[in-house]
Structures are given as C-alpha cells and as structure tokens.
Amino acid sequence: MKPKFLFLITGLLLNLLAFAQDTTIDMADTMRKEGKIYVVVAIILTIFAGIIFYLVRLDRKITKLEKEEKHNHFNK
C-alpha cells in the first residue's frame, strides 16, 4: 500500500509542478505582494496533512480488523 500511495502523491505533485509553469495569475501576484499567499498555502498544507493522517489511521484500523477476522476465522 505504501509504495502505491507514495507513487500517487509523487505523481500528483509532479503534475502540479508541470501545470505551474508559464502562467501569470494576477490574483496570486497580489496575494504574494500582500503576504496572504502564505496563509493560503498554510491552510492547504494543513488540510492535506489532515487527510493524509486520516487515511493512514484508517488503513491501520482496517489492517487490524482484517488480522482479527483472519485470526477468528482460523480459531473456529
């Protein structure tokens, strides 16, 4: 699961970098000048980190349940 997840994240980040080239966005320039872009980036990173934390925690719980089910199945 982890290699697939890391590959997906790497692919998404590389895709974003490819789209970020040769574009001029006036709104981004304005936000960068006023210092608000850092707030936006911080919020996006916080949300992204929360989603990753949730998915890792969910994966661990599912793995634990699968192991318990497998153990209970063999003990019957």
KAFENSUL-V684662 format. One record per residue. N is the residue number from 1. RES is the residue in one letter. PHI is phi as a letter, one per 40 degrees, with the letter a starting at -180 (999 if undefined). PSI is psi in radians with two decimals (none if undefined). BURIAL is 1 if it has 16 or more other C-alpha atoms within 10 Angstrom, else 0. Layout:
# KAFENSUL-V684662
((N & RES & PHI & PSI & BURIAL) (N & RES & PHI & PSI & BURIAL))
This chain:
# KAFENSUL-V684662
((1 & M & 999 & -0.75 & 0) (2 & K & c & -0.76 & 0) (3 & P & c & -0.65 & 0) (4 & K & c & -0.73 & 0) (5 & F & c & -0.77 & 0) (6 & L & c & -0.66 & 0) (7 & F & c & -0.72 & 0) (8 & L & c & -0.81 & 0) (9 & I & c & -0.76 & 0) (10 & T & c & -0.75 & 0) (11 & G & c & -0.73 & 0) (12 & L & c & -0.74 & 0) (13 & L & c & -0.71 & 0) (14 & L & c & -0.63 & 0) (15 & N & c & -0.74 & 0) (16 & L & c & -0.68 & 0) (17 & L & c & -0.63 & 0) (18 & A & c & -0.67 & 0) (19 & F & c & -0.36 & 0) (20 & A & c & -0.11 & 0) (21 & Q & c & 2.56 & 0) (22 & D & f & 0.61 & 0) (23 & T & b & 2.40 & 0) (24 & T & b & 2.07 & 0) (25 & I & b & 2.07 & 0) (26 & D & c & -0.68 & 0) (27 & M & c & -0.74 & 0) (28 & A & c & -0.68 & 0) (29 & D & c & -0.73 & 0) (30 & T & c & -0.79 & 0) (31 & M & c & -0.63 & 0) (32 & R & c & -0.72 & 0) (33 & K & c & -0.66 & 0) (34 & E & c & -0.12 & 0) (35 & G & g & 0.11 & 0) (36 & K & c & -0.32 & 0) (37 & I & c & -0.56 & 1) (38 & Y & c & -0.56 & 0) (39 & V & c & -0.75 & 0) (40 & V & c & -0.80 & 0) (41 & V & c & -0.73 & 0) (42 & A & c & -0.72 & 0) (43 & I & c & -0.76 & 0) (44 & I & c & -0.76 & 0) (45 & L & c & -0.66 & 0) (46 & T & c & -0.78 & 0) (47 & I & c & -0.78 & 0) (48 & F & c & -0.76 & 0) (49 & A & c & -0.68 & 0) (50 & G & c & -0.72 & 0) (51 & I & c & -0.76 & 0) (52 & I & c & -0.77 & 0) (53 & F & d & -0.78 & 0) (54 & Y & c & -0.77 & 0) (55 & L & c & -0.69 & 0) (56 & V & c & -0.76 & 0) (57 & R & c & -0.73 & 0) (58 & L & c & -0.70 & 0) (59 & D & c & -0.73 & 0) (60 & R & c & -0.72 & 0) (61 & K & c & -0.74 & 0) (62 & I & c & -0.73 & 0) (63 & T & c & -0.74 & 0) (64 & K & c & -0.76 & 0) (65 & L & c & -0.68 & 0) (66 & E & c & -0.70 & 0) (67 & K & c & -0.71 & 0) (68 & E & c & -0.72 & 0) (69 & E & c & -0.73 & 0) (70 & K & c & -0.72 & 0) (71 & H & c & -0.77 & 0) (72 & N & c & -0.60 & 0) (73 & H & c & -0.67 & 0) (74 & F & c & -0.38 & 0) (75 & N & c & -0.14 & 0) (76 & K & c & none & 0))
